[in-house]
Amino acid sequence: MPPAAGNGEPYRSPPSPPSDAAAFEALLADALRQAILDLDSITGIVYLMEDSGEWLRAAMIGGTPPAIFAMPERMALDAPYASSTACRTGTVVVFGEPVVRADDPGLARVVPFPYAVASTPLHAHGSRFGALTLIRIPSRAGLMSDEKRRRLRGIGDRLARNLVPLAEHCLPLPNTDNPLLLPVYTSDLRQPSEQTAVWGIPDAPGSSGMTLMYQLHKLSAALNQATETHDVVVAARSRLMHPYHAQSLILNIVGDGRLWVAGHCGVAPEHLRQVHGSSSDSPTPAADALHGRDPLLFPDRAQLLAAYPDARDDGQRAWAFLPLRSSGNPVGVCCLGFAEERLFEPEEQAVMMMMADLLGQALDRARLSEREHALAESLQRGLLPRILCDLPEMITTARYLPACPTAGVGGDWYDGITLPDARICLVVGDVEGHSVESSAVMGQLRSAVLAYARENHGPAAILTRTSHLLAELDTELLATCCCVRMDVADGAAEVALAGHPAPLVRRPDGRVDALDVPADVPLGVHSATPYRAYETTLAPGSLLLLYTDGLTPGQSSEALAGVRTLLAAGGQDNERHLEGLADRLIATAPRPPERYDDVALLLARYERATPDAQHRSSRMEIQRHDLQGVRETRRFMRDHLGSWGRDAMTDDLELMASEVVTNALIHADSDVELRLRDYPDHIRLEVRDSDVSPPVPSSLSAAEEENAQAEHGRGLIIVDSLATTWGSSPSGRGKTVWLELSTRDGS
């Protein structure tokens, strides 16, 4: 790293022998040690000019943690910092001490608050080598007096003169990309004040800083594994809030000009409501910290009220508001509350700011990852059927769970296709991989299967044509698929597989087995052997389960046995509807982060009418936001219940139907479908929409945060009080709110 000549041009010379490297390092170390100890500093840096003459780079940093790790390694020569200014002007420069005017541009510094910076030029014999810079704490070491400035200048001049002989050769830095570190312990300055929590071992030089840096290292390791905002909040709580003995934590993110609570701990609900959604330009500590670079610290309530007279009392007695930034842009604010008054030592402040930098970058990464995952999941869900079409004799329901965000969204899909002549086609498939491409290919395959099924092809022919189509697409992805076509008039079923798990069937007697279907090859694989269909006849009351291998990872015998047990138990419990069984089945899938694959399942119960088990059904659709449809719903309920001889139940069911349909029309941006089913012992009502958020009875919410998401009105309270049983289940791209009313005491 050569010096520059007096005219500003870089100094160039022949390479130096290896022995000069040791002499060079010794010169820097002696000067740094003397400057740090003589001038009551905590850190010193020797900056040398790069070859271009436009940049300064740290050659050696001396001192102890944490400040030694917070120093910039490189800065432009024309930057408004103390080191650059000293090297340019040839004068001693001091920035950041209380005597400096507020409008002084030197206050723009790159070291954490509350340190002061003093820098002297390294000039000698017409050459500019760089600058010697010290980091000081004015409150401990006193202000930088004229005498101290002269002493600093003397140390710098001696170092520069000693570098002149080496200027005949290139400055022998072994690795110019990484500065050398020099431990210099000043025990009289390293211990925290008695008014704060002691870090490390008392009277052990360097223990305080090393303890703080340990927490920083652990926070960095935790944030490296964070993939979601929740992970960042957990890391902040365990590695920032608890080590600093804070009583409360609020992690805010900025969006649309407002601060939103991304996570919290130890905060009262009423205070969260005041903070969540507050303007990012309001005169509050959090908003001001967001737009600043330094933390806002209030050791006691008096200082908080002096700056913010309208500040609400949240029960804390000291506060720290840390700005979170990423790539120079504000991301959010980390707010810490302390139960007792406390001073924030400079070492603590430095580590707080370094932690805030890590949190800001991790929070930005997590939000980007969540947006990307949400986009991919939205694409995946958008390609699934909004609702499942079914016939009165074949009741269906489905579930879909995406893989954890780190695994990405896959290509699982399901479909229920109503065909002419009282037939239905059930499909479950899985495109390999976890990417947007997998979802896109899935959409193409689902459309192809739908078209081939509507053309009246059998399951084997559907898979053959779909396989040829996938082979011709510009993709290397393969897919598996299970296709079942059934005639609900007599229960005859054809089943074909393309490398997919065979469907499970629960017989009317409760016996569960897998259909003996040839697996064949996945879709997209060239094979001379055509796909084969397996034919069987299902008795009324039979239940089919089609699923992807995410439900039973690796097709493990244990997972498959659990699924079989649930199917059998559903029959023993006289399961009257599929929603509860589907919920229990999907709950057996691995939970994030262990869920590395998507999960899709399709349940279908064959309910062909028999002389001793007559049931009827009817349906209607309501256009989105058509509130007049509520009146049509009441008329629909009266007409059908009257024609079925259920007049005694009409009032209750009409009231419940109007409340559920009203909620769906108000809160779901979609059409609404209503289905009414009459069984010998109960009436079942289903209302399907495209809003995935489950309805919450407002007055039954246990927590205020749940109330904030509850649906308007108290209609679900009426449903809860009148229905024999009710619930909400995901269905296609939305949900189904279902309710049942027993007829045992009715007509």
HUMOHU-V402753 format. One record per backbone hydrogen bond with DSSP energy under -0.5 kcal/mol. CO is the residue of the C=O (numbers start at 1). NH is the residue of the N-H. E is the energy in kcal/mol with one decimal. If there is no record, write none. Layout:
# HUMOHU-V402753
CO&NH&E, CO&NH&E
This chain:
# HUMOHU-V402753
3&11&-4.2, 4&128&-3.0, 5&8&-2.2, 9&5&-3.7, 14&170&-1.8, 17&20&-1.8, 18&21&-1.3, 18&22&-0.7, 19&23&-1.2, 20&24&-2.7, 21&25&-2.6, 22&26&-2.2, 23&27&-2.0, 24&28&-2.0, 25&29&-2.5, 26&30&-2.5, 27&31&-2.1, 28&32&-2.6, 29&33&-2.6, 30&34&-2.2, 31&35&-2.4, 32&36&-2.7, 33&37&-2.2, 34&38&-2.7, 35&39&-1.7, 36&41&-2.4, 37&40&-0.8, 42&64&-1.0, 43&135&-3.0, 44&62&-3.2, 45&47&-0.6, 45&133&-3.1, 46&59&-3.2, 46&60&-1.1, 47&131&-2.3, 48&57&-2.6, 50&53&-1.4, 54&77&-2.8, 55&50&-2.6, 56&75&-2.3, 57&48&-2.6, 59&180&-2.4, 60&46&-2.5, 61&182&-2.9, 62&44&-2.4, 63&184&-1.5, 64&68&-1.3, 66&69&-1.7, 67&70&-1.6, 73&58&-3.1, 75&56&-3.2, 76&79&-1.6, 79&81&-1.0, 81&85&-2.9, 82&86&-2.7, 83&87&-2.1, 84&88&-2.2, 85&89&-2.8, 86&90&-2.2, 93&119&-2.9, 95&117&-2.9, 97&100&-2.3, 101&104&-1.7, 104&107&-2.0, 105&108&-1.8, 107&109&-1.5, 112&115&-1.7, 116&136&-2.7, 117&95&-2.9, 118&134&-3.5, 119&93&-2.8, 120&132&-2.7, 121&123&-0.7, 122&129&-3.0, 122&130&-0.9, 124&127&-1.9, 127&124&-2.1, 127&129&-0.6, 128&4&-3.6, 129&49&-2.4, 130&122&-2.2, 131&47&-3.1, 131&133&-0.5, 132&120&-2.6, 133&45&-2.9, 134&118&-2.4, 134&136&-0.5, 135&42&-2.4, 135&43&-1.3, 136&116&-2.8, 136&138&-0.6, 137&140&-1.8, 137&141&-2.7, 138&142&-1.7, 143&145&-1.4, 145&149&-2.1, 146&150&-2.2, 147&151&-2.2, 148&152&-2.4, 149&153&-2.5, 150&154&-2.3, 151&155&-2.2, 152&156&-2.3, 153&157&-2.6, 154&158&-2.3, 155&159&-2.0, 156&160&-2.4, 157&161&-2.6, 158&162&-2.2, 159&163&-1.3, 160&164&-0.9, 161&164&-0.6, 161&165&-0.6, 163&167&-1.0, 164&167&-1.1, 165&168&-1.2, 166&169&-1.9, 168&14&-0.5, 171&173&-2.1, 172&174&-0.6, 175&178&-1.1, 180&61&-3.0, 182&63&-2.2, 186&189&-2.0, 186&190&-0.8, 187&191&-0.7, 193&196&-1.6, 200&202&-0.5, 201&204&-1.6, 203&205&-0.7, 204&207&-2.2, 204&208&-0.5, 206&210&-2.3, 207&211&-2.2, 208&212&-2.0, 209&213&-2.7, 210&214&-1.8, 211&215&-1.5, 212&216&-1.8, 213&217&-2.6, 214&218&-2.4, 215&219&-2.4, 216&220&-2.4, 217&221&-2.2, 218&222&-2.3, 219&223&-2.6, 220&224&-1.7, 221&225&-0.6, 222&225&-0.8, 223&226&-0.8, 228&231&-0.5, 228&232&-1.5, 229&233&-2.2, 230&234&-2.4, 231&235&-2.2, 232&236&-2.4, 233&237&-2.3, 234&238&-2.2, 235&239&-2.4, 236&240&-1.4, 236&241&-2.6, 237&242&-2.1, 240&244&-1.5, 241&246&-2.6, 242&245&-1.6, 248&337&-1.9, 249&265&-2.2, 250&252&-0.7, 250&335&-3.0, 251&262&-3.0, 251&263&-1.1, 252&333&-1.2, 253&260&-3.2, 255&258&-1.3, 257&280&-2.3, 258&255&-2.4, 258&260&-0.5, 259&277&-2.5, 259&278&-0.8, 260&253&-2.8, 260&262&-0.7, 263&251&-2.9, 265&249&-2.5, 268&271&-0.5, 268&272&-1.8, 269&273&-2.1, 270&274&-1.1, 271&275&-1.6, 272&276&-3.4, 275&278&-2.2, 278&259&-3.0, 279&282&-1.1, 282&284&-2.4, 284&288&-2.5, 285&289&-2.6, 286&290&-1.9, 287&291&-1.2, 288&292&-0.5, 289&292&-0.9, 295&297&-0.6, 296&321&-2.6, 298&319&-2.2, 299&342&-1.5, 300&304&-1.4, 301&305&-2.9, 302&306&-1.9, 303&307&-1.4, 304&308&-3.0, 308&311&-2.0, 312&314&-0.8, 318&338&-2.8, 319&298&-2.7, 320&322&-0.6, 320&336&-2.9, 321&296&-2.4, 321&323&-0.5, 322&334&-2.6, 323&325&-0.5, 324&331&-3.4, 324&332&-1.6, 326&329&-1.9, 329&326&-2.4, 331&254&-2.4, 332&324&-2.8, 333&252&-3.0, 333&335&-0.6, 334&322&-2.9, 334&336&-0.5, 335&250&-2.1, 336&320&-2.1, 337&247&-2.9, 337&248&-1.6, 338&317&-3.5, 338&318&-1.2, 343&345&-0.7, 345&349&-2.5, 346&350&-2.6, 347&351&-2.2, 348&352&-2.5, 349&353&-2.3, 350&354&-2.0, 351&355&-2.9, 352&356&-2.6, 353&357&-2.1, 354&358&-1.8, 355&359&-2.8, 356&360&-2.7, 357&361&-2.0, 358&362&-2.6, 359&363&-3.0, 360&364&-2.1, 361&365&-2.4, 362&366&-2.8, 363&367&-2.4, 364&368&-2.2, 365&369&-2.7, 366&370&-2.7, 367&371&-2.4, 368&372&-2.5, 369&373&-2.6, 370&374&-2.8, 371&375&-2.4, 372&376&-2.5, 373&377&-3.0, 374&378&-2.6, 375&379&-2.3, 376&380&-2.5, 377&381&-3.1, 378&382&-2.5, 379&383&-1.1, 380&383&-0.7, 380&384&-0.5, 381&384&-1.1, 385&733&-0.5, 386&733&-0.6, 386&734&-0.7, 387&389&-0.6, 391&394&-1.5, 393&607&-4.3, 394&391&-0.9, 395&605&-2.9, 397&603&-3.0, 399&601&-2.1, 401&599&-2.7, 404&407&-1.5, 404&408&-1.2, 409&435&-0.6, 411&431&-1.2, 413&429&-2.6, 414&385&-0.6, 415&427&-2.6, 416&389&-0.8, 416&418&-0.6, 417&425&-2.9, 419&423&-1.0, 422&488&-1.9, 423&419&-2.6, 424&486&-2.8, 425&417&-3.1, 426&484&-3.0, 427&415&-2.3, 428&482&-2.8, 429&413&-2.4, 430&480&-2.5, 431&411&-0.9, 435&439&-1.6, 436&440&-2.5, 437&441&-2.8, 438&442&-2.2, 439&443&-2.1, 440&444&-1.7, 441&445&-2.6, 442&446&-2.8, 443&447&-1.9, 444&448&-2.1, 445&449&-2.8, 446&450&-2.4, 447&451&-2.3, 448&452&-2.8, 449&453&-2.5, 450&454&-2.1, 451&455&-1.2, 452&457&-1.7, 453&456&-1.7, 458&462&-2.6, 459&463&-2.3, 460&464&-2.1, 461&465&-2.5, 462&466&-2.3, 463&467&-2.5, 464&468&-2.0, 465&469&-2.1, 466&470&-2.5, 467&471&-2.2, 468&472&-1.3, 469&473&-1.0, 470&473&-0.6, 473&475&-2.2, 478&432&-2.5, 479&523&-2.9, 480&430&-2.5, 481&498&-2.6, 482&428&-2.0, 483&496&-2.2, 484&426&-3.4, 485&494&-2.7, 486&424&-2.2, 486&488&-0.7, 487&490&-0.8, 487&491&-2.2, 491&538&-2.7, 492&487&-2.9, 493&536&-2.3, 494&485&-2.5, 495&534&-3.4, 496&483&-2.5, 498&481&-0.9, 503&515&-2.2, 504&545&-2.8, 505&507&-0.6, 505&513&-2.0, 506&543&-2.1, 507&510&-2.4, 511&507&-3.4, 513&505&-2.8, 515&517&-2.1, 518&497&-0.6, 519&499&-3.2, 522&525&-1.4, 523&479&-1.4, 524&526&-0.5, 528&530&-0.6, 532&497&-0.5, 534&495&-2.6, 536&493&-3.2, 539&542&-1.9, 542&606&-2.7, 543&506&-2.9, 544&604&-2.1, 545&504&-2.2, 546&602&-3.2, 548&551&-2.0, 550&553&-0.5, 552&555&-3.0, 553&556&-1.3, 556&560&-2.4, 557&561&-2.2, 558&562&-1.9, 559&563&-1.8, 560&564&-2.3, 561&565&-2.3, 562&566&-1.9, 563&567&-2.2, 564&568&-2.5, 565&569&-2.6, 566&570&-2.0, 567&571&-1.2, 568&572&-1.8, 569&573&-2.2, 570&575&-2.4, 571&574&-1.4, 577&581&-0.5, 578&582&-2.8, 579&583&-2.3, 580&584&-2.1, 581&585&-2.4, 582&586&-2.6, 583&587&-1.5, 585&588&-1.3, 586&589&-1.3, 591&594&-1.7, 594&596&-1.3, 595&404&-2.6, 599&401&-2.8, 600&548&-2.1, 601&399&-2.1, 602&546&-2.7, 603&397&-2.0, 604&544&-3.3, 604&606&-0.5, 605&395&-2.3, 605&607&-0.6, 606&541&-3.7, 610&613&-1.8, 613&610&-0.8, 616&678&-3.7, 618&676&-3.0, 620&674&-3.0, 622&672&-2.6, 623&626&-1.9, 625&627&-1.4, 626&629&-2.1, 627&630&-1.4, 628&631&-0.7, 628&632&-1.3, 629&633&-2.1, 630&634&-2.0, 631&635&-1.9, 632&636&-2.7, 633&637&-2.5, 634&638&-2.3, 635&639&-2.6, 636&640&-2.1, 637&641&-2.4, 638&642&-2.0, 639&643&-2.0, 640&644&-1.7, 641&646&-3.5, 642&645&-1.1, 646&649&-1.6, 647&650&-1.2, 649&653&-2.3, 650&654&-2.9, 651&655&-2.1, 652&656&-2.4, 653&657&-2.7, 654&658&-2.2, 655&659&-1.8, 656&660&-2.4, 657&661&-2.6, 658&662&-2.0, 659&663&-2.1, 660&664&-2.2, 661&665&-2.6, 662&666&-2.1, 663&667&-2.5, 664&668&-2.1, 667&669&-0.5, 668&670&-2.0, 672&622&-2.9, 673&688&-2.9, 674&620&-2.3, 675&686&-2.8, 676&618&-2.2, 677&679&-0.6, 677&684&-2.8, 678&616&-1.5, 681&743&-2.5, 681&744&-0.6, 682&679&-2.6, 683&741&-2.2, 684&677&-3.1, 685&739&-2.2, 686&675&-2.8, 687&737&-2.7, 688&673&-2.3, 689&735&-1.6, 690&692&-0.6, 696&711&-0.9, 697&700&-1.2, 698&701&-1.6, 703&707&-1.6, 704&708&-1.6, 706&709&-1.4, 706&710&-0.6, 707&710&-1.0, 714&717&-0.9, 714&718&-1.1, 715&719&-1.8, 716&720&-2.6, 717&721&-1.6, 718&722&-1.9, 719&723&-2.7, 725&740&-2.7, 727&738&-2.2, 729&736&-3.4, 731&734&-2.1, 734&731&-1.9, 735&689&-2.0, 736&729&-2.4, 736&738&-0.7, 737&687&-2.3, 738&727&-2.3, 739&685&-2.8, 740&724&-2.2, 740&725&-1.3, 741&683&-2.3, 743&746&-0.6
